[in-house]
Amino acid sequence: MSKNLKNINNELKNILSKDRYEHTQGVASTAICLAMRYEYDLEKAEVAGLLHDCAKCMPDDKKLKKCRKHNILITETEINSPYLLHAKLGAFYAMHKYGITDMDIVNAILVHTTGAPDMTLLEKIIYVADYIEPNRKEAPNLNEIRKMAFVDIDMAVYMIMKDTLEYLSKKKGSIDKMTTKAYEYYSNIIENREVKK
């Protein structure tokens, strides 16, 4: 890592709101715990957890402007919901501002909001840690998902995606196509397990 964890932490403290910084610390700690459970590299999990929301506190119009400036692809859903762009922009900043060259970390930041089909273990760890970290209070089925995260990470991913899609459809918010594809992928995995029983 070209910038050490202390430098990353100090920089994040300056650019994130107090709540977002606390959330970030919660995600990093939870990612470390999940990495211990699933025997994954602890430092990579921590760095991905720390940087997952590094572009979150930027105003939406600035997110759009920065993505256009750096030729980052913007989907129709992201034009309608520019807050989603913080994942793509965060992955870009991880590489170009924080010197992260490990693509496992960059990709975990990239997909932490929408999820993706067939995620790597680190991608699943960050996706789940973002949802279950200790500062989260409102999400449905949170206690069950928190327990499941340390038993069966694929099932936890599926439960989070299911609840997220239900929430978005009630809210009538835009649903990113990647979230739908990811849900279908993990839904298949869980259904096939049930059939094999």
N, C-alpha and C positions, 0 to 999 in steps of 0.2 A: 504494500500500500504506500503510495507516494506521500500522502499526508497522514500523520499518525492520528489515532482515535481522539486524543486530547485536542488537537487542532480542529478536527472535524466538529467535535462537541462545542468548542468555543465559537466557531463560526456559526453553527446552527443556533446557538443561544442568541446571537446578534440578529439573525435574519428571520427567525420564526416567532410567532406570537407565543406568549407564556403557555397557553393551553396546548398549542401545537407542539411546542418543545417538550412538554410533559408527556404528551401522547407519543412522541418520537422516542423518548427514553423508555416508555412502557413497551413499545414495539420492540426496541433493541433488546431489552431484558427478557421479554417473552420469547423472542427469536433464539436467544442463547439457551433458554430452558428447553425449547423444542429441539434445538440442535443437539443438546445433551441427550435427550430422550431418543432421538433417531440417529445418533452417532454421526453427526455432521460437523464440519469445521466451525468451531465457535466464533472465531474472529470474522470469518466471512458472513456468518449470520448476523453478528453485531453490526458490522459495517453496512450491510444491506438494510437492516432495521433502522439504523441512524439516518441513512440517506434517502429512505423511501419517499419521504414527503419534503425533500429539500427545496422543491419548487412550489410548494402548496400555497404559501402566503402571498404569492404574487397576484396582483389584480388580474381578473380574467382577460381583459383586453390586452394586457401586457403579455400574458401567456400566448395568446394568439399571435401577437406581433413577433415574439421571440421564436415561436415555431416556424413562422413564415421566413424570418430572417435566416434561420439555420436549416431551412429546407426539410423540416420535420413534417411528415405526412399528417394532414388533418382530415378526419372523416366528417361526414354530414352530422353525425351524432355529436361529435366534439365541437362543431361550430355552434350547435344548439345548446350544448352543455360544456362550455370551455373549461370548467373546473376539472374535467377528466384529463385534460392535457398535462396536468402536473406530473403524471407518471412518465409520459414520454419525455417531457422537459427535464424531469428529475434524473432519468437515465442518461440524458445528454450531459447534464451538469456533473453527474457522477464521474463521467469520463473526462470532460473538458475543464471542469473547475476543481474537482477533487482528485483528479489523477488516477481514477480507478481503471485498471486495465483488465481486470478479471470479468469476463463476460457473464459468468454465473451471477455475479452480484448485479451487474448492469441489467440483465434480463429479469431478475427478481424484482427490481425497482420498476421496470417497464410494465410488468403484468400484474402488479400488486392491487390495482383497482378493479380491473375487469376479469382477472383470471385468464386462463388459456387452456385449450385442450392439452392433455399429456404434459403437465408441468413437471419441471425437475423438482427434486426434494427441496432445494433452497427456495424456489418460487412458491412452493406450497407452504413452507415455513413462514415466509414473509406475508403471504396472503392471509394465512390463518392468524398470525401474530397481530396483524393490523386490526383484525376483527375482535380478538379476545383479550387484548392487553388490559391491564387492571383499571385504567381510567375509563374504559367503555362501560356504560350503564344501561343504555336504552335498547340495545338490540334484542329482538325476540329470541327465545331459546338459548340465551347466552350461557346460562349455567351448564346446560346439556352439552353445548358445543365446546365449552372450556374443558369439560371432562373428556369428551370424545377426542379432542386435539391430541391428548397424550396417550390415547389408546389406538386410534386408527385415523391417521391424518387425511386419507382419501375420503373417509366418511365425513370428517369435519369440513373439508373443502366442499363436498356435496351439500351438506346442511347449510353452510354459509351462502352458497350460490342460490339454493332454493329459497331461503329467507330473503335474500337480496332481490331476487326477481319478483317475489310476491310483494315486497315493499314498493318496488319501482312501478309495478303494474297498478297498485292501489293509488299511488301518488300521481300516476299518469306522467311520470318522467320519461325521458328518452332512455331506451335500453340499448347499450352498445352491442353490436352483433357478436363481438368476441365473447361477451358474457353469456349470451345464448348458446354459442358453440361450446364454450367451456362447460356450461351446465349440462348440455346434451351428452358430452363426453363422459363426465363423472356420473351422470345419471345411468348411463349404459354400464359403467363399471360396477356400480352398486346393484343394478338389476341382474346382471350376469352372475354376481355372487349369490344373490337370492335363489336364482334358478339352480345353481350347482349344489345348494344345500340339500 
